[in-house]
Amino acid sequence: MWNGININSQFNGQIDFNTINAAGFDEIAVRGGGGSVAYGTGAIGGTVHLNTNLSFRDRLENDLFLEYGSFNTLDARYRLKAGWEKWSISVAGAHNSSDNDYEWPNARKNLNGQFYSNSINFGIAY
C-alpha cells in the first residue's frame, strides 16, 4: 500500500520491492497475517505500508544524504518538507547506483551486477 493506495501488479497481485526506493517515504509499516485482508483480497499474508506523513504546522525542512563507496557505488537522497496553516508539501528524490564489478576467485570479475535506481516521491495536501 502506498499512502493507502494498492500498488500491487494487476497481473500477479504482487510488487517487486527491487523497483521501489524506500528513501522517499517517511514510514514503512508491516502488518502481517490475515487481519490485513481489509486492504484487499490479495493481502491474506500481510501488507507493507509505504507512507508519506504530511503536517500542517509551520515548517521548512531540508534533508540531504550523500554516500559513495567501493565499485563506484553512489547513494544520493534529498527531501523537502514544508507546511503552513492549510497546506503541506513533501518532495523527495533518490538515486542509487553501482558498477558492482567486484573480483571473483580465480581472476574472474562480476560483469553483470550493475544497477541504478531513480525515484521521486511527491505529496501535497490542502
C-alpha positions in Angstrom: 0.0 0.0 0.0 1.3 3.4 -0.9 -0.4 6.1 1.3 -3.5 3.8 1.4 -3.5 3.0 -2.4 -2.9 -0.5 -3.5 0.2 -0.6 -5.8 0.3 -4.4 -6.5 0.6 -5.5 -10.1 -2.8 -6.2 -11.7 -1.3 -9.3 -13.4 0.1 -11.2 -10.4 -1.0 -9.4 -7.3 2.5 -8.7 -6.1 5.0 -5.9 -6.1 8.8 -6.2 -6.8 10.5 -4.4 -3.9 13.6 -4.1 -6.0 11.8 -1.4 -8.1 10.9 0.7 -5.1 13.4 3.0 -3.4 12.2 3.3 0.2 14.3 6.5 0.8 11.4 8.8 -0.2 9.0 7.5 2.4 8.6 8.7 6.0 7.3 5.5 7.4 7.3 1.8 6.4 4.9 -0.4 8.4 4.5 -4.2 8.0 1.1 -5.6 9.0 1.3 -9.4 9.0 -1.4 -12.1 9.0 -4.9 -12.4 7.8 -6.1 -9.3 9.5 -4.7 -7.2 6.7 -7.3 -8.7 4.3 -9.2 -5.5 4.9 -6.7 -3.9 2.4 -7.8 -6.3 -0.4 -8.3 -9.9 -1.2 -4.6 -10.4 -2.1 -3.4 -9.3 1.4 -4.1 -12.5 3.2 -0.4 -13.0 4.2 0.1 -9.4 5.2 0.7 -5.9 3.8 3.6 -3.4 3.6 2.5 0.2 4.0 4.7 3.0 2.5 3.6 6.3 3.9 4.3 10.0 3.4 3.5 12.0 6.5 2.1 15.5 5.9 1.9 18.1 8.7 0.1 21.4 8.7 2.4 23.2 11.2 4.7 26.0 10.0 7.9 24.4 9.0 10.5 24.1 6.3 12.9 21.1 6.4 15.6 20.1 4.0 17.4 16.7 4.3 20.4 15.7 2.1 22.2 12.4 2.3 25.2 11.5 0.1 27.2 8.3 0.2 30.0 7.0 -2.1 31.6 3.6 -1.8 33.5 0.8 -3.4 32.8 -0.2 -7.0 31.5 3.3 -7.9 28.5 2.9 -5.6 26.6 6.1 -5.2 23.5 6.8 -2.9 22.1 10.3 -3.0 18.8 11.4 -1.4 17.1 14.8 -1.0 13.9 15.6 0.8 12.0 18.9 1.2 9.1 19.2 3.6 7.1 22.4 4.1 3.9 23.1 5.9 1.6 26.1 6.5 -1.8 26.6 8.1 -3.7 25.0 5.2 -1.0 23.4 3.0 1.6 20.7 3.4 4.1 19.5 0.8 6.7 16.7 0.8 9.1 16.2 -2.2 11.8 13.5 -2.1 14.2 12.3 -4.8 16.7 9.5 -4.6 19.4 7.9 -6.8 21.1 4.7 -6.1 23.7 3.1 -8.4 26.7 0.8 -8.5 29.0 -0.7 -11.1 29.2 -3.8 -8.8 32.2 -5.1 -10.8 34.0 -6.9 -7.9 36.6 -9.6 -8.4 35.8 -13.3 -8.0 38.3 -16.0 -7.1 40.5 -17.4 -10.0 40.9 -14.0 -11.7 37.2 -13.7 -12.6 35.1 -10.5 -12.4 31.4 -9.8 -11.9 30.3 -8.3 -15.2 26.5 -8.2 -14.9 25.9 -6.8 -11.4 25.5 -3.1 -12.2 22.3 -1.4 -11.2 20.7 2.0 -10.9 17.5 3.3 -9.4 15.9 6.7 -9.5 12.8 7.7 -7.7 10.7 10.8 -7.0 8.0 10.9 -4.3 5.6 13.9 -4.1 2.9 14.5 -1.6 0.6 17.6 -1.2 -2.4 18.2 1.0 -4.8 21.1 1.5 
